[in-house]
Amino acid sequence: MVLLFGCDQQTDAPRSKAPAPKTTITALVWAPDWPEEMLQIAAEFGKLNPDLHVNVQFMIGNSVEENIKPRVAAGTLPDLVSINPNAYSAELAEQGVLADVSETSAWKNMLDPLKPDWTSRRGKGFGISGGVATTMIYYNRAMFAKAGIDTLPTNFEEFLAVCAKLKRAGIVPIMWNGGFPNMLGNGPFASGFANGVVAHEPRWKEKMADGTLNLDTPEVAEIFARIAMIPQRGYAQPSFMTTGYDEGMRLFKEGQVAMAFQGSWAAGIMLHGNDFEVGVFIPPWNARGERAVPVLGSETGFGVCETPNKAAAMRFLEFIAGKGFPILQKKRHNISPFQRGIGTVVTDAEIVDYTNTVSRSPVTASPYYSSLPSNTIELLHKLMQDVLLRKLTPGQAAERLDVSVKTEAKMHYK
């Protein structure tokens, strides 16, 4: 009887409500130079959204696409994912893998010139840009002065002359990312493609898509030849084939090289904390007498996948593009892709001036990751490394690039 009475008393006693379980969303992010900031963004989002927890995972390897493809095949995509503004991502949107984000505030606040690259054939807005991307050559002003260089190069011939002067002064002219071909793609390949292909073919995007763009040409072979030429002439650091992303920036910041190809997304690291002043200039990959064609477009951005947590992932996307954006920009000093900033917007006058200058250019090229088909991007990385290792000639690399682009067009062009 005592036991029964005790049970009755327990049943009648008031119960405290158990906290509602949190929903966990997974974010797979490309953040090679800002992982801590991404974790901070997720933590701040969690404070304001106690019903949600963000499990941040980081991409590895040489490209966004090589991280996404296995997950698409296995059906294990996260709720939010880093994506590039290219045909592959657009096709994922058409297939219902990526959600339409065009009704979000983030999309509506994105700069209008960036939106076409993030729009699929049928009008789905499939992602938000992580920034305005432009690539440049950063240079050590003190080293240039030591070598007697008082005029910046305006074409490739002059660029080689600058490299020769630096070498004669006992200075390594430029850092080469042979161990991280993503930056070879963003740097010398993109600038070579801009000046060797885009400058002479206004319809290059359309022709690449339908398979009529010819890349098996002397001009494209020259892109690969120049990539190999720099280390062959002793203008790159001795360990160029094993130099990765972080190490490459470290070599520049420690004053071991005079120049480095990098993007606006790395301005915070490249311009600050050095014992010397840094300048920037448009990569002069143009021939004498021709205007240099700069690279300008969208940085890698963010998309939401069609998962049961889509609504929660949309909330996180809005936060990344809103209150979270100054967190990453505080370190990166990249150019905001949005019409209105939230909080303090950190930028460098040098990068703002550079971006404004290239945006006024009559012809600009897209970053390589939004120009080439995804399978071709992976092939390109190997082609560049094989040319550097002299396993392929520049002409063979151009031929294989051409075959890949045309094969992709046959498979996907409708």
Protein Blocks (a to p, Z undefined) as FASTA:
>chain_A
ZZmmmmmmmmmpccddddddddddddddddfklmmmmmmmmmmmmmmmmmbccdddddeh
jbfklmmmmmmmnopacfbdcddddfklmmmmmnomaccfklpmklmmpcfklmmmmccf
kopafbdcfbdcdddddddfklmmmnopabdcfbfklmmmmmmmmmmnopafbacdfklm
klmmmmmmmmmmmmmmmmmmmklmmmmmnopacfbbfklmmmmmmmmmmmmnopacfklm
mmcfklmmmmmmnopafbdcddfklmmmmmgopabdcddddddfbcehiacddddddddd
ddddddfklmmmmmmmmmmmmmmmmmmmmmnopacfbfbdghjddddfklmmmmmmmmmp
mbdcddfklmpcfklmmmmmmmmmmmmnopacfklmmmmmmmmmmmmmmmmmZZ
